[in-house]
């Protein structure tokens, strides 16, 4: 109950700046945690109306990967429901792992305990180059 810290890491060792999200509940499903994170990312993107680079968990449609996120090919609003569906599909397809503290959660419907100061890591699996 309180502030949950989200951290993005990659299997190649990259670590993005962490950010916090106020969550009132003490327990949430992984599905709801992902949904709230994505809705927060989309809201922040829309709050900066001049933004052309979306910094989020998963790549929106019709964007191009750039150094610090995903560049929109044409300026538009991003739909948080669509982004949530993409994120849940990526989780199901092992596009990223979710670690609560140091414990991996694998079931999107698993309820997790959000202890005070808990850190939730989204470990993005980077495909190996080559073969």
N, CA, C and O atoms as a MOPAC input file, in Angstrom:
PM7 MOZYME 1SCF
protein

 N      0.85700 1    -1.17300 1     0.00000 1
 C      0.00000 1     0.00000 1     0.00000 1
 C      0.89600 1     1.22500 1     0.00000 1
 O      1.65900 1     1.43700 1     0.94200 1
 N      0.81100 1     2.01800 1    -1.02900 1
 C      1.66500 1     3.19600 1    -1.12200 1
 C      2.35400 1     3.24700 1    -2.46500 1
 O      1.75500 1     2.95100 1    -3.49900 1
 N      3.61800 1     3.62600 1    -2.44100 1
 C      4.36600 1     3.80700 1    -3.67000 1
 C      5.01600 1     2.49400 1    -4.09800 1
 O      5.71600 1     1.83900 1    -3.32500 1
 N      4.76100 1     2.13300 1    -5.35800 1
 C      5.42100 1     0.97600 1    -5.95600 1
 C      6.41000 1     1.51700 1    -6.97400 1
 O      6.06300 1     2.37400 1    -7.78700 1
 N      7.63100 1     1.02500 1    -6.93100 1
 C      8.65700 1     1.47700 1    -7.86800 1
 C      8.76600 1     0.48100 1    -9.01100 1
 O      8.91700 1    -0.72100 1    -8.79600 1
 N      8.68600 1     1.00400 1   -10.23700 1
 C      8.85000 1     0.18900 1   -11.43500 1
 C     10.23900 1     0.43600 1   -12.00300 1
 O     10.68600 1     1.57900 1   -12.09500 1
 N     10.91400 1    -0.63300 1   -12.38000 1
 C     12.24000 1    -0.54700 1   -12.97800 1
 C     12.23300 1    -1.38400 1   -14.24500 1
 O     11.74600 1    -2.51400 1   -14.24300 1
 N     12.76500 1    -0.83900 1   -15.31800 1
 C     12.91100 1    -1.58800 1   -16.57000 1
 C     14.37200 1    -1.97800 1   -16.72500 1
 O     15.27000 1    -1.14400 1   -16.61300 1
 N     14.59000 1    -3.25700 1   -16.98500 1
 C     15.93200 1    -3.75000 1   -17.24900 1
 C     15.87600 1    -4.59800 1   -18.50700 1
 O     14.80700 1    -5.03700 1   -18.93200 1
 N     17.04200 1    -4.82100 1   -19.09500 1
 C     17.12900 1    -5.72500 1   -20.24200 1
 C     18.10800 1    -6.83700 1   -19.89800 1
 O     18.95800 1    -6.68200 1   -19.02100 1
 N     17.97900 1    -7.95700 1   -20.59600 1
 C     18.88200 1    -9.07000 1   -20.34400 1
 C     20.31300 1    -8.72800 1   -20.75800 1
 O     21.25000 1    -9.42700 1   -20.37200 1
 N     20.49200 1    -7.66100 1   -21.53800 1
 C     21.84100 1    -7.25300 1   -21.92600 1
 C     22.46300 1    -6.32600 1   -20.87700 1
 O     23.56600 1    -5.81500 1   -21.07200 1
 N     21.75400 1    -6.11200 1   -19.76600 1
 C     22.31800 1    -5.34200 1   -18.66600 1
 C     21.87200 1    -3.89900 1   -18.59500 1
 O     22.27200 1    -3.18200 1   -17.67800 1
 N     21.04800 1    -3.44600 1   -19.54300 1
 C     20.57100 1    -2.07100 1   -19.50200 1
 C     19.55500 1    -1.87500 1   -18.39500 1
 O     18.78800 1    -2.78300 1   -18.07400 1
 N     19.55300 1    -0.68500 1   -17.81200 1
 C     18.59900 1    -0.36800 1   -16.75100 1
 C     18.12000 1     1.06000 1   -16.96900 1
 O     18.91400 1     2.00100 1   -16.97300 1
 N     16.80900 1     1.20900 1   -17.15100 1
 C     16.22800 1     2.53600 1   -17.35700 1
 C     15.96200 1     3.17100 1   -16.00300 1
 O     15.97100 1     2.49700 1   -14.97300 1
 N     15.72600 1     4.46300 1   -16.02000 1
 C     15.38100 1     5.16500 1   -14.79000 1
 C     14.09600 1     4.57800 1   -14.21700 1
 O     13.16500 1     4.26200 1   -14.95700 1
 N     14.05300 1     4.43700 1   -12.91100 1
 C     12.86400 1     3.88300 1   -12.26800 1
 C     11.82900 1     4.98800 1   -12.09400 1
 O     12.15900 1     6.17400 1   -12.11800 1
 N     10.57800 1     4.58500 1   -11.91800 1
 C      9.52700 1     5.55800 1   -11.62800 1
 C      8.53800 1     4.93300 1   -10.66700 1
 O      8.38000 1     3.71300 1   -10.61600 1
 N      7.87900 1     5.78200 1    -9.91000 1
 C      6.94800 1     5.29500 1    -8.90100 1
 C      5.50900 1     5.49700 1    -9.31900 1
 O      5.19000 1     6.38300 1   -10.11200 1
 N      4.64500 1     4.65700 1    -8.77100 1
 C      3.21500 1     4.75300 1    -9.02300 1
 C      2.50000 1     4.51700 1    -7.70400 1
 O      2.75300 1     3.52500 1    -7.02000 1
 N      1.61500 1     5.42200 1    -7.35400 1
 C      0.85100 1     5.30500 1    -6.11500 1
 C     -0.24000 1     4.26000 1    -6.31000 1
 O     -1.06600 1     4.37300 1    -7.21600 1
 N     -0.23700 1     3.24400 1    -5.45500 1
 C     -1.23600 1     2.17500 1    -5.52700 1
 C     -1.82800 1     2.00100 1    -4.13200 1
 O     -1.10400 1     1.76900 1    -3.16400 1
 N     -3.15000 1     2.11400 1    -4.03900 1
 C     -3.82000 1     2.06000 1    -2.74500 1
 C     -3.95300 1     0.63400 1    -2.20300 1
 O     -3.89500 1     0.41900 1    -0.99300 1
 N     -4.13300 1    -0.33900 1    -3.10800 1
 C     -4.35700 1    -1.71600 1    -2.67200 1
 C     -3.07600 1    -2.37100 1    -2.15900 1
 O     -1.97000 1    -2.00700 1    -2.55800 1
 N     -3.25500 1    -3.35600 1    -1.25600 1
 C     -2.11400 1    -4.12300 1    -0.75700 1
 C     -1.82900 1    -5.33200 1    -1.63100 1
 O     -0.71800 1    -5.86100 1    -1.62300 1
 N     -2.84200 1    -5.77400 1    -2.39300 1
 C     -2.67400 1    -6.93000 1    -3.28700 1
 C     -3.30400 1    -6.60000 1    -4.63500 1
 O     -4.38700 1    -6.01900 1    -4.71000 1
 N     -2.59700 1    -6.98400 1    -5.70100 1
 C     -3.09900 1    -6.78900 1    -7.07100 1
 C     -2.66200 1    -7.98100 1    -7.90400 1
 O     -1.66600 1    -8.63600 1    -7.59600 1
 N     -3.41700 1    -8.25800 1    -8.96500 1
 C     -2.95700 1    -9.27800 1    -9.90900 1
 C     -1.86900 1    -8.66400 1   -10.78100 1
 O     -1.77400 1    -7.44400 1   -10.91700 1
 N     -1.06400 1    -9.51900 1   -11.35900 1
 C     -0.02800 1    -9.06200 1   -12.28700 1
 C     -0.69600 1    -8.33700 1   -13.45900 1
 O     -0.19100 1    -7.31500 1   -13.92600 1
 N     -1.82500 1    -8.86100 1   -13.93200 1
 C     -2.57400 1    -8.24000 1   -15.02700 1
 C     -2.91900 1    -6.78300 1   -14.69600 1
 O     -2.72300 1    -5.89200 1   -15.52300 1
 N     -3.43500 1    -6.54600 1   -13.48100 1
 C     -3.83700 1    -5.19600 1   -13.08100 1
 C     -2.61800 1    -4.29800 1   -12.89500 1
 O     -2.67000 1    -3.11100 1   -13.21500 1
 N     -1.53800 1    -4.84600 1   -12.38900 1
 C     -0.31000 1    -4.07100 1   -12.22000 1
 C      0.21600 1    -3.60200 1   -13.58200 1
 O      0.61100 1    -2.44700 1   -13.73400 1
 N      0.21700 1    -4.50500 1   -14.56900 1
 C      0.65100 1    -4.14000 1   -15.92200 1
 C     -0.29500 1    -3.09000 1   -16.49700 1
 O      0.15800 1    -2.11400 1   -17.09600 1
 N     -1.61100 1    -3.28000 1   -16.32000 1
 C     -2.59400 1    -2.32800 1   -16.84600 1
 C     -2.36800 1    -0.92900 1   -16.26200 1
 O     -2.37600 1     0.05900 1   -16.99500 1
 N     -2.17100 1    -0.85000 1   -14.96900 1
 C     -1.96400 1     0.46600 1   -14.34200 1
 C     -0.67900 1     1.11500 1   -14.81000 1
 O     -0.63200 1     2.32400 1   -15.03500 1
 N      0.35700 1     0.31800 1   -14.95700 1
 C      1.62000 1     0.87100 1   -15.45200 1
 C      1.43900 1     1.44500 1   -16.85400 1
 O      1.87000 1     2.56500 1   -17.12600 1
 N      0.80400 1     0.68200 1   -17.74300 1
 C      0.61400 1     1.12000 1   -19.12800 1
 C     -0.26600 1     2.36800 1   -19.17700 1
 O      0.04600 1     3.31000 1   -19.90400 1
 N     -1.35400 1     2.38800 1   -18.41900 1
 C     -2.23400 1     3.56500 1   -18.40300 1
 C     -1.45700 1     4.79800 1   -17.93500 1
 O     -1.66700 1     5.89100 1   -18.46100 1
 N     -0.56100 1     4.63700 1   -16.95200 1
 C      0.25900 1     5.75200 1   -16.47100 1
 C      1.20300 1     6.23900 1   -17.57200 1
 O      1.35000 1     7.44500 1   -17.77200 1
 N      1.83500 1     5.31500 1   -18.28000 1
 C      2.74900 1     5.68800 1   -19.37300 1
 C      2.01200 1     6.46300 1   -20.46100 1
 O      2.50800 1     7.47800 1   -20.95000 1
 N      0.83100 1     5.98500 1   -20.83700 1
 C      0.05200 1     6.64600 1   -21.88500 1
 C     -0.39700 1     8.03300 1   -21.41500 1
 O     -0.34300 1     8.99600 1   -22.18100 1
 N     -0.83800 1     8.13500 1   -20.15900 1
 C     -1.26200 1     9.43300 1   -19.61800 1
 C     -0.10900 1    10.43000 1   -19.62400 1
 O     -0.29600 1    11.59900 1   -19.96100 1
 N      1.07100 1     9.97400 1   -19.25400 1
 C      2.24000 1    10.86900 1   -19.25100 1
 C      2.60300 1    11.29500 1   -20.67100 1
 O      2.97600 1    12.44600 1   -20.89800 1
 N      2.49800 1    10.38200 1   -21.61700 1
 C      2.77700 1    10.71700 1   -23.01500 1
 C      1.79700 1    11.79300 1   -23.49800 1
 O      2.20400 1    12.76700 1   -24.13200 1
 N      0.51300 1    11.61500 1   -23.19700 1
 C     -0.50100 1    12.57600 1   -23.63900 1
 C     -0.38300 1    13.91600 1   -22.92000 1
 O     -0.77200 1    14.94500 1   -23.47200 1
 N      0.14600 1    13.91900 1   -21.70600 1
 C      0.31300 1    15.16600 1   -20.95700 1
 C      1.36300 1    16.07000 1   -21.59700 1
 O      1.34400 1    17.28700 1   -21.41400 1
 N      2.26400 1    15.47300 1   -22.33800 1
 C      3.29800 1    16.23500 1   -23.04700 1
 C      2.91500 1    16.25000 1   -24.52200 1
 O      3.43400 1    15.47100 1   -25.32200 1
 N      2.01300 1    17.13900 1   -24.86300 1
 C      1.39200 1    17.12600 1   -26.19500 1
 C      2.39200 1    17.22100 1   -27.34600 1
 O      2.09300 1    16.78100 1   -28.45600 1
 N      3.55100 1    17.77900 1   -27.10300 1
 C      4.53700 1    17.89900 1   -28.17900 1
 C      5.37100 1    16.61900 1   -28.32200 1
 O      6.16600 1    16.49100 1   -29.25200 1
 N      5.18500 1    15.69300 1   -27.41100 1
 C      6.00500 1    14.46900 1   -27.42200 1
 C      5.73900 1    13.64300 1   -28.67000 1
 O      4.59100 1    13.41600 1   -29.05100 1
 N      6.80200 1    13.20500 1   -29.28900 1
 C      6.70600 1    12.32500 1   -30.45100 1
 C      7.34900 1    10.97800 1   -30.17100 1
 O      7.33600 1    10.08700 1   -31.02000 1
 N      7.91900 1    10.83100 1   -28.96700 1
 C      8.56000 1     9.58200 1   -28.58300 1
 C      7.84000 1     9.03100 1   -27.36100 1
 O      7.76900 1     9.67500 1   -26.31400 1
 N      7.30600 1     7.82100 1   -27.52100 1
 C      6.60000 1     7.14800 1   -26.43600 1
 C      7.59800 1     6.28500 1   -25.68500 1
 O      8.27700 1     5.44700 1   -26.27800 1
 N      7.68200 1     6.49300 1   -24.38100 1
 C      8.56600 1     5.68100 1   -23.55300 1
 C      7.69000 1     4.74000 1   -22.74400 1
 O      7.06000 1     5.14600 1   -21.76700 1
 N      7.65600 1     3.48800 1   -23.15600 1
 C      6.77600 1     2.56000 1   -22.47900 1
 C      7.27700 1     1.14100 1   -22.49200 1
 O      8.32900 1     0.82100 1   -23.04500 1
 N      6.48500 1     0.30400 1   -21.86200 1
 C      6.83200 1    -1.10700 1   -21.71800 1
 C      6.86700 1    -1.83000 1   -23.05600 1
 O      7.76400 1    -2.63300 1   -23.31100 1
 N      5.88600 1    -1.54300 1   -23.91400 1
 C      5.83200 1    -2.21500 1   -25.21900 1
 C      5.67100 1    -1.19200 1   -26.33600 1
 O      5.19700 1    -0.07700 1   -26.11800 1
 N      6.06800 1    -1.59100 1   -27.51400 1
 C      6.05300 1    -0.70700 1   -28.67800 1
 C      4.64200 1    -0.57100 1   -29.24400 1
 O      4.00200 1    -1.57500 1   -29.55700 1
 N      4.14900 1     0.67200 1   -29.37800 1
 C      2.83500 1     0.87900 1   -30.00800 1
 C      2.89600 1     0.58800 1   -31.50900 1
 O      3.97100 1     0.54200 1   -32.10600 1
 N      1.71900 1     0.39200 1   -32.10000 1
 C      1.64300 1     0.19700 1   -33.55000 1
 C      2.14400 1     1.44600 1   -34.27600 1
 O      2.04700 1     2.55900 1   -33.76000 1
 N      2.67200 1     1.24500 1   -35.46300 1
 C      3.11400 1     2.32100 1   -36.33900 1
 C      4.12700 1     3.24600 1   -35.66500 1
 O      4.02500 1     4.47000 1   -35.74600 1
 N      5.10700 1     2.63000 1   -34.99700 1
 C      6.19300 1     3.39800 1   -34.39600 1
 C      7.51000 1     2.74800 1   -34.78200 1
 O      7.55600 1     1.62300 1   -35.28000 1
 N      8.55700 1     3.47900 1   -34.53800 1
 C      9.89300 1     3.00600 1   -34.85800 1
 C     10.73700 1     3.09100 1   -33.59300 1
 O     10.70100 1     4.10000 1   -32.88900 1
 N     11.49600 1     2.03800 1   -33.30000 1
 C     12.34100 1     2.03800 1   -32.10400 1
 C     13.46500 1     3.06600 1   -32.27600 1
 O     14.17600 1     3.06000 1   -33.28100 1
 N     13.61000 1     3.93000 1   -31.29800 1
 C     14.69200 1     4.90300 1   -31.27800 1
 C     15.41900 1     4.75800 1   -29.94500 1
 O     15.01900 1     3.96000 1   -29.09700 1
 N     16.47300 1     5.52300 1   -29.76500 1
 C     17.34100 1     5.38100 1   -28.60100 1
 C     16.57800 1     5.40900 1   -27.28000 1
 O     16.83700 1     4.57900 1   -26.40900 1
 N     15.65200 1     6.33900 1   -27.11400 1
 C     14.99200 1     6.49800 1   -25.81600 1
 C     13.51100 1     6.13200 1   -25.82300 1
 O     12.75700 1     6.61000 1   -24.97600 1
 N     13.08700 1     5.29600 1   -26.76100 1
 C     11.68100 1     4.89100 1   -26.77500 1
 C     11.23300 1     4.48500 1   -28.16700 1
 O     11.96300 1     3.83500 1   -28.91500 1
 N      9.99800 1     4.89200 1   -28.49600 1
 C      9.38500 1     4.53800 1   -29.78100 1
 C      8.86100 1     5.81500 1   -30.43900 1
 O      7.98300 1     6.48200 1   -29.89100 1
 N      9.39700 1     6.15500 1   -31.60600 1
 C      9.00400 1     7.37500 1   -32.30000 1
 C      7.73500 1     7.12000 1   -33.10000 1
 O      7.64500 1     6.14900 1   -33.85100 1
 N      6.75500 1     8.00300 1   -32.93000 1
 C      5.51400 1     7.89600 1   -33.68600 1
 C      5.75700 1     8.38100 1   -35.10400 1
 O      6.33800 1     9.44500 1   -35.31700 1
 N      5.31200 1     7.59900 1   -36.06300 1
 C      5.48300 1     8.00600 1   -37.46900 1
 C      4.56800 1     9.17900 1   -37.79000 1
 O      4.93700 1    10.06600 1   -38.55900 1
 N      3.37300 1     9.18500 1   -37.20100 1
 C      2.45200 1    10.31600 1   -37.35800 1
 C      1.93100 1    10.67700 1   -35.97400 1
 O      1.59500 1     9.78700 1   -35.19400 1
 N      1.85800 1    11.97100 1   -35.65600 1
 C      1.36800 1    12.38000 1   -34.33300 1
 C     -0.05900 1    11.87500 1   -34.09800 1
 O     -0.92900 1    12.02300 1   -34.95600 1
 N     -0.28200 1    11.28900 1   -32.94500 1
 C     -1.61900 1    10.78900 1   -32.61800 1
 C     -1.68500 1    10.44900 1   -31.13400 1
 O     -0.68300 1    10.45900 1   -30.41900 1
 N     -2.89200 1    10.15000 1   -30.70600 1
 C     -3.08500 1     9.69100 1   -29.34100 1
 C     -2.88300 1     8.17700 1   -29.31300 1
 O     -3.22300 1     7.47500 1   -30.26500 1
 N     -2.34100 1     7.69900 1   -28.23600 1
 C     -2.14600 1     6.26600 1   -28.05600 1
 C     -3.27600 1     5.76100 1   -27.16500 1
 O     -3.57900 1     6.36100 1   -26.13300 1
 N     -3.89700 1     4.65700 1   -27.56800 1
 C     -5.00100 1     4.10000 1   -26.81400 1
 C     -4.46900 1     3.21300 1   -25.68800 1
 O     -3.77200 1     2.23400 1   -25.95500 1
 N     -4.78800 1     3.54200 1   -24.43000 1
 C     -4.25000 1     2.75100 1   -23.31700 1
 C     -4.77700 1     1.31500 1   -23.29400 1
 O     -4.06800 1     0.41100 1   -22.85200 1
 N     -6.00500 1     1.08800 1   -23.75900 1
 C     -6.54300 1    -0.28400 1   -23.79800 1
 C     -5.75400 1    -1.14500 1   -24.78700 1
 O     -5.41300 1    -2.29100 1   -24.49600 1
 N     -5.47300 1    -0.57500 1   -25.95300 1
 C     -4.70400 1    -1.30300 1   -26.97200 1
 C     -3.29800 1    -1.58700 1   -26.46100 1
 O     -2.77900 1    -2.68900 1   -26.63500 1
 N     -2.68400 1    -0.59000 1   -25.83000 1
 C     -1.33100 1    -0.77600 1   -25.29100 1
 C     -1.32000 1    -1.84300 1   -24.20000 1
 O     -0.38300 1    -2.63600 1   -24.10800 1
 N     -2.36600 1    -1.85900 1   -23.37300 1
 C     -2.45100 1    -2.87600 1   -22.31800 1
 C     -2.54600 1    -4.26200 1   -22.93900 1
 O     -1.88100 1    -5.19400 1   -22.48600 1
 N     -3.37200 1    -4.40200 1   -23.97400 1
 C     -3.50300 1    -5.69400 1   -24.65900 1
 C     -2.15900 1    -6.12800 1   -25.24100 1
 O     -1.79600 1    -7.30100 1   -25.16300 1
 N     -1.42700 1    -5.18800 1   -25.82000 1
 C     -0.11000 1    -5.49600 1   -26.38700 1
 C      0.86600 1    -5.93000 1   -25.28100 1
 O      1.64500 1    -6.86600 1   -25.46100 1
 N      0.81100 1    -5.24400 1   -24.15000 1
 C      1.70200 1    -5.57700 1   -23.03300 1
 C      1.37800 1    -6.95800 1   -22.47100 1
 O      2.28600 1    -7.73600 1   -22.17800 1
 N      0.09200 1    -7.26700 1   -22.31900 1
 C     -0.29500 1    -8.58300 1   -21.80300 1
 C      0.08600 1    -9.69200 1   -22.78200 1
 O      0.48600 1   -10.77900 1   -22.36700 1
 N     -0.03800 1    -9.41800 1   -24.07300 1
 C      0.37300 1   -10.39100 1   -25.09200 1
 C      1.88900 1   -10.59500 1   -25.04000 1
 O      2.37100 1   -11.71900 1   -25.17900 1
 N      2.63500 1    -9.51300 1   -24.84000 1
 C      4.09700 1    -9.61100 1   -24.74200 1
 C      4.49300 1   -10.42000 1   -23.50500 1
 O      5.41800 1   -11.23000 1   -23.56200 1
 N      3.79500 1   -10.20200 1   -22.39100 1
 C      4.07400 1   -10.95900 1   -21.16900 1
 C      3.80500 1   -12.43800 1   -21.40800 1
 O      4.61700 1   -13.28500 1   -21.03500 1
 N      2.67500 1   -12.75400 1   -22.02400 1
 C      2.29500 1   -14.14400 1   -22.30300 1
 C      3.28200 1   -14.79500 1   -23.26700 1
 O      3.53300 1   -15.99700 1   -23.18100 1
 N      3.84500 1   -14.00400 1   -24.18600 1
 C      4.78300 1   -14.52800 1   -25.17100 1
 C      6.23000 1   -14.41100 1   -24.74500 1
 O      7.13400 1   -14.51900 1   -25.57400 1
 N      6.46000 1   -14.19000 1   -23.44800 1
 C      7.81300 1   -14.07300 1   -22.89700 1
 C      8.60500 1   -12.90300 1   -23.47800 1
 O      9.82400 1   -12.98900 1   -23.62800 1
 N      7.91900 1   -11.81900 1   -23.80300 1
 C      8.60400 1   -10.60500 1   -24.25200 1
 C      9.30000 1    -9.89900 1   -23.10300 1
 O     10.28100 1    -9.18200 1   -23.30000 1
 N      8.77900 1   -10.11300 1   -21.89600 1
 C      9.40900 1    -9.58700 1   -20.69000 1
 C      8.98500 1   -10.42500 1   -19.50000 1
 O      7.94000 1   -11.07500 1   -19.51500 1
 N      9.81600 1   -10.39900 1   -18.47000 1
 C      9.52400 1   -11.07900 1   -17.21800 1
 C      9.15500 1   -10.02700 1   -16.17900 1
 O      9.57200 1    -8.87300 1   -16.27900 1
 N      8.37600 1   -10.42900 1   -15.18700 1
 C      8.03500 1    -9.53200 1   -14.08700 1
 C      8.60300 1   -10.13200 1   -12.80500 1
 O      8.33400 1   -11.28200 1   -12.45800 1
 N      9.39300 1    -9.31900 1   -12.11500 1
 C      9.96100 1    -9.72100 1   -10.83200 1
 C      9.41900 1    -8.79200 1    -9.76200 1
 O      9.51200 1    -7.57100 1    -9.88800 1
 N      8.86200 1    -9.35800 1    -8.72300 1
 C      8.37900 1    -8.58200 1    -7.58400 1
 C      9.36800 1    -8.83900 1    -6.46100 1
 O      9.45400 1    -9.94500 1    -5.92700 1
 N     10.12100 1    -7.78400 1    -6.10800 1
 C     11.27100 1    -8.00300 1    -5.24700 1
 C     12.25400 1    -8.81500 1    -6.06500 1
 O     12.68400 1    -8.37400 1    -7.13100 1
 N     12.61900 1   -10.00400 1    -5.58100 1
 C     13.51400 1   -10.85400 1    -6.37400 1
 C     12.81200 1   -12.13500 1    -6.82300 1
 O     13.46900 1   -13.09400 1    -7.22700 1
 N     11.47500 1   -12.15300 1    -6.75200 1
 C     10.70000 1   -13.33800 1    -7.11800 1
 C     10.00600 1   -13.12600 1    -8.45900 1
 O      9.28200 1   -12.14800 1    -8.64900 1
 N     10.23700 1   -14.05700 1    -9.38800 1
 C      9.58200 1   -13.97200 1   -10.69800 1
 C      8.13800 1   -14.43600 1   -10.58100 1
 O      7.85500 1   -15.45600 1    -9.95200 1
 N      7.22200 1   -13.67900 1   -11.19400 1
 C      5.82600 1   -14.10300 1   -11.26900 1
 C      5.54100 1   -14.45000 1   -12.73100 1
 O      5.92500 1   -13.72300 1   -13.64700 1
 N      4.86000 1   -15.57500 1   -12.92300 1
 C      4.66000 1   -16.05900 1   -14.28600 1
 C      3.20100 1   -16.08500 1   -14.69600 1
 O      2.89800 1   -16.17000 1   -15.88600 1
 N      2.28600 1   -16.01300 1   -13.72900 1
 C      0.85400 1   -16.09500 1   -14.01800 1
 C      0.25300 1   -14.69900 1   -13.95900 1
 O      0.32700 1   -14.02300 1   -12.93200 1
 N     -0.33800 1   -14.27500 1   -15.06200 1
 C     -0.89600 1   -12.92800 1   -15.15200 1
 C     -2.02700 1   -12.71100 1   -14.13500 1
 O     -2.32000 1   -11.57400 1   -13.76700 1
 N     -2.65200 1   -13.79000 1   -13.68800 1
 C     -3.74500 1   -13.67100 1   -12.73200 1
 C     -3.31300 1   -13.91800 1   -11.28500 1
 O     -4.14700 1   -13.95700 1   -10.38000 1
 N     -2.00900 1   -14.08200 1   -11.07500 1
 C     -1.50600 1   -14.26500 1    -9.71500 1
 C     -1.61900 1   -12.95200 1    -8.95000 1
 O     -1.25800 1   -11.88900 1    -9.45600 1
 N     -2.12600 1   -13.04300 1    -7.71900 1
 C     -2.17900 1   -11.85700 1    -6.86200 1
 C     -0.83200 1   -11.71300 1    -6.18700 1
 O     -0.28200 1   -12.67100 1    -5.64100 1
 N     -0.31500 1   -10.50800 1    -6.23400 1
 C      0.97100 1   -10.26700 1    -5.58800 1
 C      0.78000 1    -9.27600 1    -4.45200 1
 O     -0.06800 1    -8.38600 1    -4.50800 1
 N      1.58400 1    -9.45600 1    -3.43300 1
 C      1.54300 1    -8.58200 1    -2.27300 1
 C      2.45300 1    -7.39000 1    -2.53500 1
 O      3.62200 1    -7.54700 1    -2.88700 1
 N      1.90300 1    -6.20700 1    -2.36100 1
 C      2.66900 1    -4.98600 1    -2.60600 1
 C      3.10400 1    -4.40300 1    -1.27200 1
 O      2.48900 1    -3.47500 1    -0.74700 1
 N      4.17200 1    -4.96700 1    -0.74200 1
 C      4.70700 1    -4.49600 1     0.52700 1
 C      5.23500 1    -3.07900 1     0.36600 1
 O      5.57000 1    -2.65600 1    -0.74100 1
 N      5.30800 1    -2.36500 1     1.44200 1
 C      5.80100 1    -0.98800 1     1.41500 1
 C      7.18900 1    -0.94300 1     0.78800 1
 O      8.09300 1    -1.66700 1     1.20600 1
 N      7.35100 1    -0.09000 1    -0.21500 1
 C      8.64900 1     0.08300 1    -0.85800 1
 C      9.03000 1    -1.02200 1    -1.83300 1
 O     10.19500 1    -1.12600 1    -2.21800 1
 N      8.07500 1    -1.84500 1    -2.23900 1
 C      8.39500 1    -2.95000 1    -3.14000 1
 C      8.84300 1    -2.41400 1    -4.50500 1
 O      8.34100 1    -1.40100 1    -4.99100 1
 N      9.79800 1    -3.12400 1    -5.10100 1
 C     10.28100 1    -2.78200 1    -6.43400 1
 C      9.81800 1    -3.86500 1    -7.40000 1
 O     10.03200 1    -5.05400 1    -7.16600 1
 N      9.17800 1    -3.43800 1    -8.49000 1
 C      8.72100 1    -4.36300 1    -9.51700 1
 C      9.60600 1    -4.14400 1   -10.73700 1
 O      9.65000 1    -3.04900 1   -11.29800 1
 N     10.30900 1    -5.19800 1   -11.13900 1
 C     11.22000 1    -5.10700 1   -12.27900 1
 C     10.57800 1    -5.75800 1   -13.49700 1
 O     10.07200 1    -6.87800 1   -13.43200 1
 N     10.61200 1    -5.03100 1   -14.60300 1
 C     10.16900 1    -5.55500 1   -15.89000 1
 C     11.44000 1    -5.84300 1   -16.67600 1
 O     12.11000 1    -4.92800 1   -17.15500 1
 N     11.76200 1    -7.11800 1   -16.80100 1
 C     12.99300 1    -7.53600 1   -17.46600 1
 C     12.66700 1    -7.85700 1   -18.91600 1
 O     12.08100 1    -8.89500 1   -19.22300 1
 N     13.06100 1    -6.94400 1   -19.80400 1
 C     12.78100 1    -7.11700 1   -21.23500 1
 C     13.80800 1    -8.07600 1   -21.81900 1
 O     15.01600 1    -7.89500 1   -21.66500 1
 N     13.29700 1    -9.09400 1   -22.48800 1
 C     14.17800 1   -10.11100 1   -23.06000 1
 C     14.64500 1    -9.65000 1   -24.43300 1
 O     13.84800 1    -9.51800 1   -25.36200 1
 N     15.93100 1    -9.41000 1   -24.54800 1
 C     16.51600 1    -8.90800 1   -25.77900 1
 C     16.91500 1   -10.10100 1   -26.64300 1
 O     17.69600 1   -10.94700 1   -26.20700 1
 N     16.37800 1   -10.17600 1   -27.88300 1
 C     16.74200 1   -11.30400 1   -28.73700 1
 C     18.23000 1   -11.28800 1   -29.04600 1
 O     18.83800 1   -10.23200 1   -29.21700 1
 N     18.79100 1   -12.46800 1   -29.11200 1
 C     20.21000 1   -12.57300 1   -29.45500 1
 C     20.40600 1   -12.25600 1   -30.92000 1
 O     19.60700 1   -12.65600 1   -31.76600 1
 N     21.46100 1   -11.54400 1   -31.21200 1
 C     21.76400 1   -11.18400 1   -32.59800 1
 C     22.61100 1   -12.29600 1   -33.19500 1
 O     23.50800 1   -12.82300 1   -32.53700 1
 N     22.33300 1   -12.64100 1   -34.40400 1
 C     23.14000 1   -13.64000 1   -35.07000 1
 C     22.33900 1   -14.88200 1   -35.40600 1
 O     21.72600 1   -14.94600 1   -36.47100 1
 N     22.33000 1   -15.84200 1   -34.54700 1
 C     21.58300 1   -17.00200 1   -34.93200 1
 C     21.58200 1   -18.01000 1   -33.90000 1
 O     20.98400 1   -19.07100 1   -34.07500 1

